[in-house]
């Protein structure tokens, strides 16, 4: 979790400054926020959110105007 958070924290400013679509950045930030809030629960607790983000980026690759909606991790 610490490594994942570190990568997210280092990458977020790069994405924010690179003209990434707002929905793509929102997905990235949602994942970062969820990791920060649930760092003690482990990766399994974030699996539904990670799956949503993975599917969003796959859709976004083909349809850049795709909207992001996240499942609420438990």
C-alpha positions as CSV (number, residue, x, y, z in Angstrom):
1,X,0.0,0.0,0.0
2,X,2.8,2.4,0.8
3,X,4.4,1.8,-2.6
4,X,1.1,2.3,-4.4
5,X,0.4,5.5,-2.5
6,X,3.9,6.8,-3.3
7,X,3.4,6.0,-7.0
8,X,0.0,7.8,-7.0
9,X,1.4,10.8,-5.2
10,X,4.3,11.1,-7.6
11,X,2.1,10.6,-10.7
12,X,-0.9,12.8,-9.9
13,X,0.9,16.1,-10.6
14,X,2.2,14.7,-13.9
15,X,-1.3,13.7,-15.0
16,X,-2.9,17.0,-13.8
17,X,-0.4,19.0,-15.8
18,X,-0.7,16.9,-19.0
19,X,-4.1,17.8,-20.3
20,X,-5.7,14.5,-19.2
21,X,-9.5,14.6,-19.5
22,X,-11.1,15.6,-16.2
23,X,-12.9,12.3,-15.9
24,X,-9.6,10.4,-16.3
25,X,-8.0,12.6,-13.6
26,X,-11.1,12.2,-11.4
27,X,-10.8,8.4,-11.5
28,X,-7.1,8.6,-10.6
29,X,-7.8,10.9,-7.7
30,X,-10.7,8.7,-6.5
31,X,-8.3,5.8,-6.3
32,X,-5.6,7.8,-4.5
33,X,-8.2,9.1,-2.0
34,X,-9.5,5.6,-1.4
35,X,-6.0,4.3,-0.8
36,X,-5.2,7.0,1.6
37,X,-8.4,6.5,3.6
38,X,-8.2,2.7,3.7
39,X,-4.4,2.1,3.8
40,X,-4.8,-0.3,6.8
41,X,-7.5,-2.5,5.2
42,X,-5.3,-3.9,2.4
43,X,-5.6,-4.3,-1.3
44,X,-8.6,-6.6,-1.2
45,X,-10.8,-3.9,0.2
46,X,-10.1,-1.7,-2.8
47,X,-10.6,-4.4,-5.4
48,X,-14.0,-3.1,-6.5
49,X,-12.8,0.4,-7.0
50,X,-9.7,-0.7,-8.8
51,X,-11.8,-2.8,-11.1
52,X,-14.1,0.2,-11.8
53,X,-11.0,2.4,-12.6
54,X,-9.5,-0.3,-14.8
55,X,-12.8,-0.6,-16.8
56,X,-13.1,3.2,-17.0
57,X,-9.6,3.6,-18.5
58,X,-10.3,0.8,-21.0
59,X,-13.5,2.6,-22.1
60,X,-11.7,6.0,-22.0
61,X,-9.1,4.7,-24.4
62,X,-11.8,4.2,-27.0
63,X,-14.2,6.9,-26.0
64,X,-12.4,9.9,-24.4
65,X,-15.6,11.5,-23.3
66,X,-16.5,8.4,-21.1
67,X,-17.8,9.3,-17.6
68,X,-16.3,7.7,-14.5
69,X,-18.4,6.3,-11.8
70,X,-16.9,4.4,-8.9
71,X,-18.3,1.7,-6.7
72,X,-18.1,2.6,-3.1
73,X,-15.4,0.4,-1.4
74,X,-16.6,-1.2,1.8
